[in-house]
């Protein structure tokens, strides 16, 4: 009986420690997300001239290219 009680106490301590640590880490993630949440990163990509049609619109579709079946 004494072993069962000790096992239950040990399990309760491990359980409580795990969930208090998880809660602390969740709070830390929420704090960091609140700090970094508004930052956006943009990257400028230069397209080669052959990706534009005669009027200057972007054209990635090339109907002369055949799509090979794999």
N, C-alpha and C positions, 0 to 999 in steps of 0.2 A: 504494500500500500504506500509505503514511504517513497519507493522508487517511482511510482506513478505520479505522486504529487510533485516530486522533484523534476520529473520529466515535463509535466504540465507547466511548471513555473519556468523552466528553461525555454520551453516552446513559446510561452507568452512573452518572455524577454526578447527572444529572437524576432518574433512577429512584430512587437512594438518597435524595436529598433529599426527593422526594415521599413515599416510604414512611416516612421518619423523622418528617416533619411530620405525616403521617396518624396515626402511632402516638402522637405527643405529643398531638394533638387528641383522640384516643380516650381517652387516660388522663385528660385534663382533663374530658371529658364524664362518665366514670365517677366521678371525684372529685366533681363537682357533683351528680350523681345521688345519690351516697351521702349528701351533705349534705342535699339537699332531698327525699329519697325518702319521708320519713314525714309530710310536711305534707299535710293535707286541707283543702279549703275547702268550707264548706257555706253555702248561701244559703236564707234563709227566704222562702217565697213565700206571700202571703196570697191565698186563693181567695175569690171573691165568693160571697155567700149562695146564689145560684141554682145553684151547682155541687154543692150538698148536697141529699139527699132529706129526707123528713120525719123519719127516725130519726137524721139526722146523718152518714150515710155519704156518701162522695164519689161523685158520679154524673156522669160525663161523657157517658154514653150517653143520647141523647134520641131515642126511637123515633118521635116525631112529626115529626122533621126528615127531609126527603127528600134523598137523596144524588143530586146531578145528575151525569149522565154527561158527560164532556168529550170 
